[in-house]
Amino acid sequence: MFIGHAAVGFASKAVVPRASLGVLLAAPFLLDILWPIFILTGLESARIEPGNTAFTPLAFDSYPWSHSLLMAILWGALFGFIVYVVSRSAAFGAVVALATVSHWICDAVVHRPDLPLTPGGMIFVGMGLWNSKAATLAVELPLFALGVWLYVRATRPKDALGRWALAALVAFFLVAYAGAAFGPPPPSITAAAWGTLALVLLIPWAVWVDRHREVEAELS
């Protein structure tokens, strides 16, 4: 749920308006930043299998350290605690922790039953929305639009960069999503891992966008 995760990050700005968008986007993407690292180091495994689902050719054979529910909670608690220590904001830390765990919840909607509850566990979860490309698009695109709308509602541009840099970031998400939905499968799982790891580049981009926008109004 690529842009579904992005939707969570953008929407979080409405809850903690003074928090950095870079961190708010990093939280729901954290598991997908860890996953390619674990793939490249051999801790987890996956395959390119066209037709595995209608939406993605990725077959996730084993990813208990990045994508089990237990580890998602632990990664979220760790990330949230770090954010709390640095920012001294309990609200910011809590939102980051919850946004990190939201990744697993969103994935449980779209994945086949391949998400483990615990490392080494034999119970796997997945509702299989990815088995229908049309249904996936019908769910994820409105969620993304809602998340971006909530971000825009909570902030306003300080200058032209604040407007156009945000538009470019949103456009990038949509183009990348279209490539994932309609483009050819990656040539290898290594290529897919490196491509996913490139998500980290979105964090400084989001920080830059946020610095050119200001808080419109905090929710009471």
C-alpha positions in Angstrom: 0.0 0.0 0.0 2.6 2.5 -1.2 0.5 5.7 -1.4 -1.7 4.4 1.4 1.3 4.6 3.7 2.0 8.1 2.3 -1.6 9.1 3.1 -0.9 8.3 6.8 2.2 10.4 6.8 0.5 13.4 5.2 -2.7 13.1 7.4 -0.6 13.0 10.6 0.3 16.6 10.0 -3.3 17.5 11.0 -2.7 15.8 14.4 0.7 17.2 15.2 0.9 20.3 12.9 4.3 21.4 14.1 6.0 18.1 13.5 8.3 17.6 10.5 6.6 16.1 7.4 9.8 14.2 6.8 9.5 12.3 10.1 5.8 11.9 9.7 6.4 10.2 6.3 9.3 8.2 7.5 7.2 6.5 10.2 4.6 4.7 8.0 7.4 3.8 5.5 9.8 2.6 8.2 9.0 -1.1 7.7 9.6 -0.7 3.9 12.9 1.0 4.5 14.0 -1.9 6.8 12.7 -4.6 4.4 15.2 -4.0 1.5 18.1 -3.8 4.0 17.1 -7.2 5.4 16.6 -8.5 1.9 20.1 -7.3 0.7 21.7 -8.7 3.9 20.0 -12.1 3.6 17.9 -11.8 6.8 14.7 -12.0 4.8 13.7 -13.3 1.4 11.3 -12.6 -1.5 10.9 -13.4 -5.2 9.7 -11.8 -8.4 6.7 -13.9 -9.4 4.5 -12.2 -12.1 0.9 -13.0 -11.3 1.5 -13.5 -7.6 -1.3 -10.9 -7.2 -3.0 -8.7 -9.8 -1.3 -5.6 -8.3 2.3 -6.7 -7.6 4.6 -9.4 -8.8 6.4 -9.5 -5.4 6.2 -12.8 -3.5 7.1 -12.2 0.1 8.5 -15.5 1.3 9.9 -14.5 4.7 10.0 -11.1 6.3 9.4 -11.6 10.0 11.9 -9.0 11.2 10.5 -6.1 9.2 6.8 -7.1 8.7 5.6 -9.2 11.6 3.0 -7.5 13.8 5.2 -7.9 16.9 8.2 -6.3 15.2 6.1 -3.5 13.8 5.0 -2.7 17.3 8.6 -2.8 18.6 10.0 -0.7 15.7 7.2 1.8 16.2 7.9 2.0 20.0 11.6 2.5 19.3 11.1 5.1 16.6 8.4 6.9 18.7 10.7 6.9 21.7 13.6 8.4 19.7 11.3 11.1 18.3 10.1 11.8 21.8 13.6 12.1 23.3 14.7 14.4 20.4 11.5 16.6 20.2 10.4 16.4 23.9 6.9 16.0 22.5 4.9 13.1 23.7 2.2 13.7 21.1 4.8 13.6 18.3 6.4 10.4 19.6 3.0 8.8 20.0 1.9 9.7 16.5 5.1 8.4 15.0 4.8 5.1 16.9 1.2 4.6 15.8 2.0 5.6 12.2 4.8 3.0 12.1 2.4 0.3 13.3 -0.2 1.5 10.8 2.0 0.1 8.0 1.3 -3.4 9.2 -2.4 -2.7 9.4 -2.5 -1.3 5.9 -0.5 -4.2 4.6 -2.8 -6.6 6.2 -5.6 -5.2 4.0 -3.8 -5.5 0.7 -1.4 -8.5 1.1 -2.1 -12.1 0.6 -2.0 -14.1 3.9 1.8 -13.7 4.2 2.2 -11.3 7.1 3.3 -13.1 10.2 2.1 -12.1 13.7 5.5 -12.9 15.2 8.9 -14.0 14.0 8.9 -17.7 13.8 5.1 -17.9 14.2 2.8 -20.0 12.0 -0.1 -17.6 11.8 -0.2 -15.4 8.7 -2.6 -12.5 7.9 -3.7 -10.8 4.7 -7.1 -9.9 3.2 -5.8 -9.9 -0.4 -7.0 -6.6 -1.8 -4.1 -6.8 -4.2 -5.9 -9.7 -5.9 -7.9 -7.0 -7.7 -6.1 -4.1 -9.3 -9.3 -2.1 -9.7 -10.3 -2.5 -6.0 -6.8 -1.6 -4.9 -6.8 1.7 -6.9 -10.4 2.4 -5.7 -9.2 2.2 -2.1 -5.7 3.7 -2.2 -6.2 6.7 -4.4 -9.0 8.2 -2.3 -7.0 7.6 0.8 -4.0 9.3 -0.7 -6.2 12.3 -1.8 -7.6 12.5 1.8 -4.2 12.5 3.4 -2.8 15.2 1.1 -6.0 17.3 1.7 -5.5 17.1 5.4 -1.9 18.2 5.1 -2.9 21.1 2.9 -5.6 22.0 5.3 -3.2 22.1 8.2 -0.5 24.2 6.4 -0.1 27.0 4.0 2.8 27.9 1.7 5.2 30.5 2.8 6.4 31.1 -0.8 6.1 29.6 -4.3 8.4 26.7 -3.3 6.0 25.7 -0.6 3.4 25.3 -3.2 5.3 23.8 -6.1 7.6 21.5 -4.1 4.6 19.9 -2.5 2.9 19.5 -5.9 6.1 17.9 -7.2 6.2 15.5 -4.2 2.6 14.5 -4.7 3.1 14.0 -8.4 6.2 11.8 -7.7 4.1 9.6 -5.4 1.4 9.2 -8.1 3.9 8.5 -10.9 5.8 5.9 -8.8 2.5 4.4 -7.9 1.4 4.2 -11.5 4.7 2.5 -12.3 4.2 -0.1 -9.6 0.6 -0.7 -10.7 1.0 -0.8 -14.5 4.8 -1.0 -15.2 6.8 -4.1 -15.9 8.0 -6.3 -13.0 11.5 -5.5 -11.5 14.3 -7.5 -13.2 15.3 -9.1 -9.9 14.5 -9.0 -6.2 17.8 -7.1 -5.6 16.7 -4.4 -8.0 13.3 -4.2 -6.2 15.1 -3.9 -2.9 17.3 -1.1 -4.1 14.4 0.7 -5.6 12.4 0.4 -2.4 15.4 1.6 -0.4 15.3 4.8 -2.4 12.3 5.8 -0.3 14.8 7.3 2.1 15.3 10.1 -0.5 11.7 11.2 0.0 12.5 12.1 3.7 14.8 15.2 3.0 12.4 16.2 0.1 9.5 16.2 2.6 11.6 18.2 5.1 12.3 20.7 2.4 8.7 21.0 1.5 7.7 21.5 5.1 10.2 24.3 5.7 8.5 26.3 3.0 5.1 25.9 4.6 3.7 27.0 7.9 1.0 25.8 10.2 -2.5 27.0 9.3 -4.2 26.1 12.5 -3.8 23.5 15.3 -6.7 21.2 16.0 -8.3 21.9 19.4 
